[in-house]
Amino acid sequence: MAVGLQLSQRLTQSLVLAPQLQQSLALLQAPTLELKALVEQELQQNPVLEEVQSQEPEMRDRDVDGEDRSEQADPTEPPADVTFDPATEKPSDAPVDDFQAEFEKLVQLDQDWRDNFTATNAPSRATAEDEEKRQFMFDSLVAGTSLQESLLEQLRESGLSQADQPIAEMIIGNVDDYGYLKASLEELCALANTAPEKILEVLKVVQTFDPVGVAARDLRECLTLQLEREHKQETLEYRIIRDHMDALGKRRVPEISRGTGADTDEVQEAMARIARLEPRPGRAFLPDNDQYVLPEVFVVRSGDDFVVTTNNEHIPHLRISNVYKDLMSGGADNAEVKNYIREKIRAGKFLIKSLQQRQATILNIGKEIVKRQREFMEKGVAFLKPLTMVQVAEVVGVHETTVSRAVSGKFMETPQGIFEMKYFFTAGLQTASGDGVSNTSVKDMIAEIFKNEDATKPLSDQEVVKMLTDKGIVIARRTVAKYRGELNILPSNLRKVY
């Protein structure tokens, strides 16, 4: 069979998302703070768009004759469309201005702005005091110090010899974010091309740095380093960590008592003191992972009902600049300018409508969530009901994936606190009466049961199953074990207090 190149035609169907549809989905999925960044990007790319501040009495657009023509697009209200006459392609509600005059007006405004910017930012206007304040502000910006940087700073002040400092730097470079040395002794010897004794000698010096317990090779060494720093080598807790670490991890108090010769009460007290040690020395240097959220939906009780509103305060308010509408009406002799402005106006109008549609979609979803989770709004987490995105999508009139995008990364402020909107969509378990109960509510019940148990006689998973069955909740033992693991609750044999 001959091998060669040939041309062929094939007709196929494929689904392609238009750029405008991609933009609309991006706006719907973006949280408020991210949405502001997207809108600011559009403002830079589209010159016909302008943001309207909440109070703008002196910044109103006027015609040549002084008539007020300002527009403001609220995301919760349909934006006013600019209608075009097919015959003249001019705005039917706009005056016919001279294109050249408007263009010269824009040029003059631009020049005035540049002159004002140059005058207010000239170097000669800055006094020595202003420069000092400015420098003080920059000097006051404090950057967080990493664990490795702190250790290297201590290394420079440790008095370690110049020959040993490269070994210490190599050790510090292999310390992870939690403060543990991750490289083995053999690996360090191979990297430094030196004897194990020298590595251990330098490692002992690094382990004297702060935080206490840093550069430990395992948890036992980390805890013993902390006790040694406090000169507690002769204490019961030091012996427990050194000789009975496995039993300590499994809370085998009788075994530890027999091995150390101490009674169970002394062992329990020593274990409590061990629990106050830091298992992760580098924790203080970890970056701050606190997330600041801005609720998209507010739920406020009003009498016997709940009022649902969206957060419009932080949503940018946009409008189409009337200057460019006037340019469209007077630019009939310049087709290229007219076509460019027309496309930008269409893109701006689509963006404004997309913002309005985004707010309306989130509001409708929020209202349906509140309607179905009314008992949660009144009484708390224990009354959270099973809810799927399909159920909400059918009522709102959108696809299930649209609901998923709309609630992604969004938060709702309720009388019970601030919750992620996805929190309200949970699977459910069947009750004896045939009703459904949210698995989140069941998990909360299990946590409450374990919280109130007798520490000397901890409940087994099967006993919890029986207690939930008495409440009318049908659940399997393995499901209780799964929820207990998600709640970070140990098995009954490890929770027992002697």
C-alpha positions in Angstrom: 0.0 0.0 0.0 1.4 3.4 -1.0 2.1 5.9 1.7 1.4 9.6 0.9 -0.4 12.8 1.8 -3.9 13.5 0.8 -6.6 16.1 1.5 -10.1 15.2 2.7 -13.2 17.0 3.9 -15.2 16.1 6.9 -18.3 17.7 8.4 -18.6 17.5 12.2 -20.6 19.2 14.9 -18.9 20.6 18.0 -19.9 22.8 20.9 -17.9 26.0 21.1 -18.3 28.6 23.8 -18.5 32.1 22.4 -16.2 34.7 24.1 -19.2 36.6 25.5 -20.6 33.4 27.0 -17.2 32.6 28.5 -17.1 36.1 30.0 -20.6 35.7 31.4 -19.8 32.4 33.1 -16.6 33.8 34.5 -18.5 36.7 36.1 -21.1 34.3 37.5 -18.5 32.1 39.1 -16.2 34.8 40.5 -16.7 35.9 44.1 -17.1 39.6 44.8 -13.5 40.5 45.3 -12.4 38.6 42.2 -15.4 40.1 40.3 -14.1 43.6 41.0 -10.7 42.7 39.5 -12.4 41.4 36.4 -14.5 44.5 36.0 -11.5 46.8 36.5 -9.8 44.9 33.7 -12.7 45.5 31.4 -12.7 49.1 32.3 -9.1 49.4 31.2 -9.8 47.6 27.9 -13.1 49.2 27.0 -12.9 53.0 26.8 -16.7 53.5 26.5 -17.3 52.0 30.0 -17.1 54.1 33.1 -17.7 53.4 36.8 -20.2 55.5 38.7 -19.5 56.2 42.3 -22.2 56.1 44.9 -22.1 59.9 45.2 -21.2 61.9 42.1 -23.1 65.2 42.1 -20.5 67.1 40.2 -19.6 64.4 37.6 -22.8 64.4 35.6 -22.8 64.2 31.8 -24.6 67.1 30.0 -25.4 68.0 26.5 -24.1 71.1 24.8 -27.2 72.9 25.8 -26.8 71.9 29.5 -29.5 69.2 29.7 -28.7 66.5 32.2 -28.2 63.1 30.5 -26.4 61.0 33.2 -27.1 57.3 33.3 -26.2 54.9 36.1 -26.5 51.1 35.7 -27.4 49.4 38.9 -26.5 45.6 38.8 -30.0 44.8 40.2 -31.8 46.9 37.6 -32.0 46.4 33.8 -29.5 48.7 32.1 -30.9 51.4 29.8 -30.3 50.4 26.2 -29.0 52.8 23.6 -31.3 52.3 20.6 -30.0 52.9 17.1 -32.0 54.1 14.1 -31.2 51.7 11.2 -31.5 54.5 8.7 -29.1 57.0 10.3 -27.3 54.7 12.9 -27.6 57.5 15.5 -29.0 57.2 19.0 -32.6 58.1 18.7 -32.6 59.9 22.1 -29.3 61.8 21.7 -28.7 65.2 20.2 -26.8 65.5 17.0 -23.5 67.1 18.0 -20.5 68.0 15.9 -18.0 65.1 15.9 -15.0 67.3 15.5 -16.1 69.6 18.3 -16.6 66.7 20.7 -13.2 65.2 19.7 -11.4 68.5 20.4 -13.3 68.6 23.7 -11.9 65.2 24.7 -8.4 66.2 23.6 -8.7 69.3 25.8 -9.9 67.3 28.8 -7.1 64.9 28.3 -4.5 67.7 28.2 -6.0 69.4 31.3 -5.7 66.1 33.2 -2.1 65.6 32.1 -1.3 69.2 33.2 -2.9 68.7 36.6 -1.2 65.3 37.1 2.2 66.8 36.2 1.6 69.8 38.5 0.5 67.6 41.5 3.2 65.0 41.1 6.2 67.3 40.3 9.3 66.4 42.3 9.7 70.1 43.3 6.5 70.0 45.2 7.7 67.2 47.5 9.3 68.6 50.6 11.9 66.9 52.7 9.3 66.1 55.3 7.1 64.5 52.7 10.0 62.3 51.5 10.7 61.3 55.1 7.1 60.3 55.7 7.1 58.3 52.5 10.3 56.5 53.3 9.0 55.8 56.8 5.9 54.2 55.3 8.0 51.9 53.1 10.3 51.0 56.0 7.2 50.1 58.1 6.1 47.5 55.6 7.1 44.3 57.4 7.6 41.1 55.4 7.2 37.8 57.2 10.3 35.9 58.0 10.5 32.2 57.0 11.7 29.5 59.2 14.8 28.9 57.1 15.7 32.7 57.2 15.4 32.7 60.9 17.7 29.6 61.2 20.3 31.1 58.9 20.3 34.3 60.9 20.9 32.3 64.1 23.6 30.4 62.3 25.5 33.6 61.5 25.5 34.4 65.2 26.2 30.9 66.5 30.0 31.0 66.3 30.2 27.9 64.2 33.5 27.5 62.3 33.7 28.5 58.6 34.3 24.9 57.7 31.1 23.7 59.4 28.8 26.5 58.2 28.2 24.9 54.8 27.1 21.7 56.5 24.7 23.6 58.8 23.3 25.5 55.8 22.7 22.1 54.1 20.9 20.8 57.2 18.7 24.0 57.4 17.9 23.7 53.7 16.4 20.2 54.4 14.2 21.4 57.2 10.5 21.4 56.2 7.9 24.1 57.0 6.9 22.2 60.2 10.5 22.2 61.5 11.5 18.6 60.9 14.7 17.4 59.2 13.5 15.4 56.2 16.8 14.2 54.8 18.4 11.0 56.3 21.9 10.9 57.8 23.1 8.9 54.8 21.8 11.5 52.4 23.4 14.3 54.3 26.7 12.5 54.3 26.5 12.0 50.6 25.6 15.6 49.9 28.3 17.0 52.2 30.9 14.3 51.4 31.8 14.0 55.1 31.6 11.5 57.9 28.4 10.9 59.9 30.1 12.0 63.1 30.6 15.5 61.7 27.0 15.7 60.4 25.7 14.8 63.9 28.0 17.3 65.5 26.7 20.1 63.4 23.1 18.9 63.7 23.4 19.1 67.5 24.3 22.8 67.1 21.4 23.5 64.8 19.0 21.8 67.2 19.9 24.4 69.8 18.3 27.1 67.6 14.8 28.5 68.1 12.1 27.4 67.9 12.7 24.7 70.4 12.7 21.2 68.8 13.6 22.4 65.3 15.6 20.1 63.0 14.4 17.0 64.8 14.2 13.8 62.8 11.0 12.5 64.3 8.3 13.3 66.9 10.1 11.6 69.7 13.3 13.6 69.2 11.3 16.8 68.8 9.5 16.4 72.2 12.7 15.3 74.0 14.6 18.3 72.7 11.9 20.5 74.2 12.1 18.8 77.6 15.9 18.9 77.5 15.9 22.6 76.9 13.9 22.9 80.1 16.3 20.5 81.9 13.5 17.9 82.5 15.5 14.7 81.6 14.6 13.1 84.9 10.8 13.6 84.7 8.2 11.0 84.1 7.1 12.6 80.8 10.7 12.4 79.5 10.8 8.7 80.2 7.4 8.1 78.7 8.5 9.8 75.4 11.9 8.1 75.3 10.8 4.5 76.2 7.1 4.3 75.5 6.3 6.4 72.5 4.2 3.8 70.7 2.1 3.2 73.8 1.7 7.0 74.3 0.4 7.3 70.7 -2.2 4.6 71.5 -3.0 6.0 75.0 -2.2 2.6 76.6 -2.1 4.0 80.1 -1.9 0.6 82.0 1.0 -0.5 79.8 2.8 2.8 80.4 2.1 2.5 84.1 3.6 -1.0 84.3 6.7 0.0 82.2 7.4 3.2 84.3 6.4 1.9 87.7 4.1 5.0 88.2 0.4 4.8 89.0 -2.3 5.6 86.4 -3.0 9.0 87.8 0.6 10.1 87.6 0.8 8.7 84.0 -2.4 10.7 83.1 -0.9 13.9 84.5 2.4 13.4 82.7 0.5 12.7 79.4 -1.4 16.0 80.0 1.9 17.9 80.3 3.2 16.1 77.2 0.1 17.3 75.3 1.2 20.9 76.0 4.4 20.5 74.0 4.6 21.7 70.4 4.6 18.8 67.9 5.3 21.2 65.0 8.0 23.7 66.0 7.8 25.6 62.7 4.1 26.3 63.1 4.7 29.9 64.1 6.5 30.6 60.8 3.7 29.2 58.6 2.0 31.8 56.4 -1.2 33.2 57.7 -4.0 31.2 56.0 -6.9 33.2 57.4 -9.3 33.9 54.7 -11.4 37.0 54.8 -14.8 36.5 53.1 -17.3 38.9 51.8 -20.9 37.6 51.9 -22.7 37.6 48.6 -26.2 37.1 50.1 -27.7 38.5 53.3 -30.5 36.9 55.2 -32.3 39.1 57.8 -35.3 38.1 59.8 -38.2 40.5 59.5 -41.1 39.5 61.7 -42.1 35.9 60.8 -40.3 36.0 57.5 -36.8 36.1 56.2 -35.7 38.9 53.8 -33.0 37.9 51.3 -30.8 40.5 49.6 -27.6 40.5 47.6 -24.4 42.4 48.3 -24.7 45.3 45.7 -22.5 47.7 47.7 -19.2 46.1 46.5 -20.4 45.4 42.9 -19.1 48.0 40.5 -21.8 50.2 39.0 -21.1 50.7 35.3 -22.6 52.9 32.5 -21.9 53.7 28.9 -20.2 57.1 28.6 -22.5 59.6 26.9 -19.5 61.2 25.3 -19.1 58.1 23.0 -22.8 58.1 22.3 -22.4 61.6 21.0 -19.4 60.6 19.0 -21.5 57.9 17.3 -24.1 60.5 16.4 -21.6 62.9 14.9 -19.1 60.5 13.3 -21.0 59.5 10.2 -18.2 60.7 8.0 -15.7 58.4 9.8 -16.8 54.7 9.4 -13.8 53.2 11.1 -14.3 55.3 14.3 -18.0 54.6 14.2 -17.6 50.8 13.9 -15.0 50.7 16.7 -17.2 52.7 19.1 -20.3 50.6 18.1 -18.5 47.3 19.0 -17.2 48.7 22.3 -20.7 49.9 23.2 -22.1 46.5 22.5 -19.5 44.8 24.6 -20.1 47.3 27.4 -23.8 46.7 27.3 -23.3 43.0 27.4 -21.0 43.3 30.5 -23.6 45.4 32.3 -26.4 42.9 31.5 -24.1 40.0 32.6 -23.5 41.7 36.0 -27.3 42.2 36.4 -28.0 38.6 35.4 -25.3 37.4 37.8 -26.9 39.2 40.8 -30.4 38.1 39.8 -29.3 34.5 39.6 -27.5 34.5 42.9 -30.5 36.2 44.6 -33.0 33.7 43.2 -30.8 30.8 44.4 -30.4 32.4 47.8 -34.2 32.8 48.1 -34.8 29.2 47.3 -32.1 28.0 49.8 -33.8 30.1 52.5 -37.2 28.8 51.6 -36.1 25.1 51.8 -33.8 25.6 54.9 -36.2 27.8 56.9 -35.8 25.5 60.0 -32.1 25.9 59.8 -32.4 29.7 59.7 -34.6 29.6 62.8 -33.1 26.8 64.9 -29.6 26.0 63.7 -27.4 23.3 62.1 -29.3 20.3 63.7 -32.3 21.2 61.4 -30.4 21.4 58.1 -32.4 19.4 55.5 -31.1 17.5 52.5 -30.9 19.6 49.4 -29.5 19.0 45.9 -28.6 21.5 43.2 -31.0 19.9 40.8 -33.9 20.8 43.1 -32.9 24.4 43.2 -32.1 24.5 39.5 -35.6 23.3 38.6 -37.2 26.2 40.6 -34.8 28.9 39.5 -35.1 27.8 35.9 -31.4 27.2 35.2 -29.1 24.2 34.6 -27.6 22.4 37.6 -24.1 23.4 36.5 -25.2 27.1 36.6 -26.2 26.6 40.2 -22.9 25.0 40.9 -21.0 28.0 39.3 -23.2 30.5 41.1 -22.6 29.2 44.6 -18.9 28.4 44.1 -16.8 30.4 46.5 -19.9 32.5 47.6 -20.9 33.0 51.2 -24.3 33.7 52.8 -24.7 35.7 56.0 -27.6 34.1 58.0 -29.0 34.6 61.5 -27.0 31.5 62.4 -23.7 32.9 61.1 -21.8 33.1 57.8 -21.8 29.9 55.8 -20.5 28.9 52.3 -23.5 28.6 50.0 -22.4 25.0 49.1 -22.8 24.2 52.8 -26.6 24.0 52.3 -26.3 21.4 49.6 -25.9 18.1 51.4 -27.0 14.5 50.9 -29.5 13.1 53.4 -30.3 10.0 55.5 -33.7 8.4 56.0 -35.5 8.7 59.2 -38.0 6.3 60.7 -40.9 8.6 59.8 -39.8 8.6 56.1 -38.5 12.2 56.2 -34.9 13.1 55.3 -32.2 14.6 57.5 -29.0 16.2 56.3 -25.8 14.2 56.9 -24.3 17.5 58.2 -27.0 17.5 60.9 -26.3 13.8 61.7 -22.6 14.6 62.0 -23.4 17.4 64.4 -25.5 15.0 66.5 -22.6 12.5 66.6 -20.2 15.2 67.7 -22.6 16.2 70.5 -22.9 12.5 71.6 -19.2 12.0 71.8 -18.8 15.3 73.6 -21.1 14.3 76.4 -19.9 10.7 76.8 -18.3 9.4 80.0 -14.5 9.5 79.4 -14.0 6.4 81.6 -16.6 4.5 79.5 -16.3 5.8 75.9 -19.1 4.9 73.5 -18.5 2.5 70.7 -19.7 3.1 67.2 -22.4 0.5 67.6 -23.7 2.2 70.7 -23.9 5.5 68.8 -25.9 3.7 66.1 -28.4 2.6 68.7 -28.7 6.1 70.1 -29.4 7.5 66.7 -31.9 4.8 66.0 -33.8 5.7 69.1 -34.0 9.2 67.6 -35.5 7.8 64.4 -32.3 8.1 62.3 -31.4 4.9 60.4 -27.6 4.8 60.0 -25.0 2.0 59.5 -22.1 1.5 61.9 -19.5 2.1 59.2 -21.2 5.5 58.4 -20.8 6.5 62.1 -17.1 5.4 61.9 -16.7 7.5 58.8 -18.2 10.6 60.3 -16.2 10.1 63.5 -13.0 10.0 61.5 -14.1 13.2 59.7 -14.6 14.8 63.1 -11.1 13.7 64.2 -12.4 11.7 67.0 -10.4 8.6 68.1 -11.8 5.1 68.5 -13.3 4.2 71.8 -10.2 2.2 73.0 -8.0 5.3 72.4 -10.4 7.7 74.1 -10.6 5.8 77.4 -9.4 7.7 80.4 -8.3 5.4 83.3 
